[in-house]
Amino acid sequence: MGKISNADKNNLIISNRLSSVMPLSSYRMHRIYLAATMNYGLGSDDPEELAYYNKIRKKMDDMKKEPVKKGIPLNWDTPEGIDK
C-alpha cells in the first residue's frame, strides 16, 4: 500500500467534514435515484450517498416482495339499512 501525502490527508478530512455538514443536493439525490432504479452502481464512497442509495434499493426490494393488488376489491358485507 502506498503512502498518503499530507495534502491528500487534508483533502480527505475537509471532504469528510463537508459531507457531514452539507446535505445532499437535489441534483445528487436525483443522480443517486437514477442509479438505484436502473440497477447501476453508485461509483462513490461518500457515506451519505451510499446510505441514500441503499435506502432506495431496500425500498425497491420491499416493493418487489409485496403482492400487486389488481382489480376492484369486492366488499360482500353490505351495511345495514341499504335496500337491495
Rosetta constraint file for C-alpha pairs under 8 A:
AtomPair CA 4 CA 8 HARMONIC 6.29 0.50
AtomPair CA 4 CA 9 HARMONIC 6.75 0.50
AtomPair CA 5 CA 9 HARMONIC 6.34 0.50
AtomPair CA 6 CA 10 HARMONIC 6.13 0.50
AtomPair CA 7 CA 11 HARMONIC 6.17 0.50
AtomPair CA 8 CA 12 HARMONIC 6.08 0.50
AtomPair CA 9 CA 13 HARMONIC 6.19 0.50
AtomPair CA 10 CA 14 HARMONIC 6.11 0.50
AtomPair CA 11 CA 15 HARMONIC 6.01 0.50
AtomPair CA 12 CA 16 HARMONIC 6.07 0.50
AtomPair CA 13 CA 17 HARMONIC 6.20 0.50
AtomPair CA 14 CA 18 HARMONIC 6.14 0.50
AtomPair CA 15 CA 19 HARMONIC 6.02 0.50
AtomPair CA 16 CA 20 HARMONIC 6.27 0.50
AtomPair CA 17 CA 21 HARMONIC 6.26 0.50
AtomPair CA 18 CA 22 HARMONIC 5.70 0.50
AtomPair CA 19 CA 23 HARMONIC 7.12 0.50
AtomPair CA 19 CA 46 HARMONIC 7.49 0.50
AtomPair CA 19 CA 48 HARMONIC 7.14 0.50
AtomPair CA 20 CA 48 HARMONIC 7.75 0.50
AtomPair CA 24 CA 28 HARMONIC 6.07 0.50
AtomPair CA 24 CA 29 HARMONIC 6.23 0.50
AtomPair CA 24 CA 48 HARMONIC 7.60 0.50
AtomPair CA 24 CA 49 HARMONIC 7.55 0.50
AtomPair CA 25 CA 29 HARMONIC 6.18 0.50
AtomPair CA 26 CA 30 HARMONIC 6.04 0.50
AtomPair CA 27 CA 31 HARMONIC 6.15 0.50
AtomPair CA 28 CA 32 HARMONIC 6.11 0.50
AtomPair CA 29 CA 33 HARMONIC 6.02 0.50
AtomPair CA 29 CA 49 HARMONIC 7.95 0.50
AtomPair CA 29 CA 52 HARMONIC 7.78 0.50
AtomPair CA 30 CA 34 HARMONIC 6.16 0.50
AtomPair CA 31 CA 35 HARMONIC 6.31 0.50
AtomPair CA 32 CA 36 HARMONIC 6.11 0.50
AtomPair CA 32 CA 42 HARMONIC 6.81 0.50
AtomPair CA 32 CA 49 HARMONIC 7.20 0.50
AtomPair CA 32 CA 52 HARMONIC 7.48 0.50
AtomPair CA 32 CA 53 HARMONIC 5.95 0.50
AtomPair CA 33 CA 37 HARMONIC 6.06 0.50
AtomPair CA 33 CA 53 HARMONIC 6.90 0.50
AtomPair CA 33 CA 56 HARMONIC 7.02 0.50
AtomPair CA 34 CA 38 HARMONIC 5.94 0.50
AtomPair CA 35 CA 39 HARMONIC 6.04 0.50
AtomPair CA 35 CA 40 HARMONIC 4.80 0.50
AtomPair CA 35 CA 41 HARMONIC 6.42 0.50
AtomPair CA 35 CA 42 HARMONIC 6.20 0.50
AtomPair CA 36 CA 40 HARMONIC 6.03 0.50
AtomPair CA 36 CA 41 HARMONIC 7.38 0.50
AtomPair CA 36 CA 42 HARMONIC 7.53 0.50
AtomPair CA 36 CA 53 HARMONIC 6.06 0.50
AtomPair CA 36 CA 56 HARMONIC 6.52 0.50
AtomPair CA 36 CA 57 HARMONIC 5.96 0.50
AtomPair CA 37 CA 56 HARMONIC 7.82 0.50
AtomPair CA 37 CA 57 HARMONIC 7.40 0.50
AtomPair CA 37 CA 60 HARMONIC 7.80 0.50
AtomPair CA 42 CA 50 HARMONIC 7.52 0.50
AtomPair CA 42 CA 53 HARMONIC 7.41 0.50
AtomPair CA 44 CA 49 HARMONIC 7.26 0.50
AtomPair CA 44 CA 50 HARMONIC 7.28 0.50
AtomPair CA 45 CA 49 HARMONIC 7.63 0.50
AtomPair CA 45 CA 50 HARMONIC 6.88 0.50
AtomPair CA 46 CA 50 HARMONIC 6.14 0.50
AtomPair CA 47 CA 51 HARMONIC 6.01 0.50
AtomPair CA 48 CA 52 HARMONIC 6.35 0.50
AtomPair CA 49 CA 53 HARMONIC 6.08 0.50
AtomPair CA 50 CA 54 HARMONIC 6.01 0.50
AtomPair CA 51 CA 55 HARMONIC 6.07 0.50
AtomPair CA 52 CA 56 HARMONIC 6.34 0.50
AtomPair CA 53 CA 57 HARMONIC 6.24 0.50
AtomPair CA 54 CA 58 HARMONIC 6.02 0.50
AtomPair CA 55 CA 59 HARMONIC 6.30 0.50
AtomPair CA 56 CA 60 HARMONIC 6.21 0.50
AtomPair CA 57 CA 61 HARMONIC 6.18 0.50
AtomPair CA 58 CA 62 HARMONIC 6.11 0.50
AtomPair CA 59 CA 63 HARMONIC 6.15 0.50
AtomPair CA 60 CA 64 HARMONIC 6.32 0.50
AtomPair CA 61 CA 65 HARMONIC 6.53 0.50
AtomPair CA 62 CA 66 HARMONIC 6.59 0.50
AtomPair CA 78 CA 82 HARMONIC 7.36 0.50
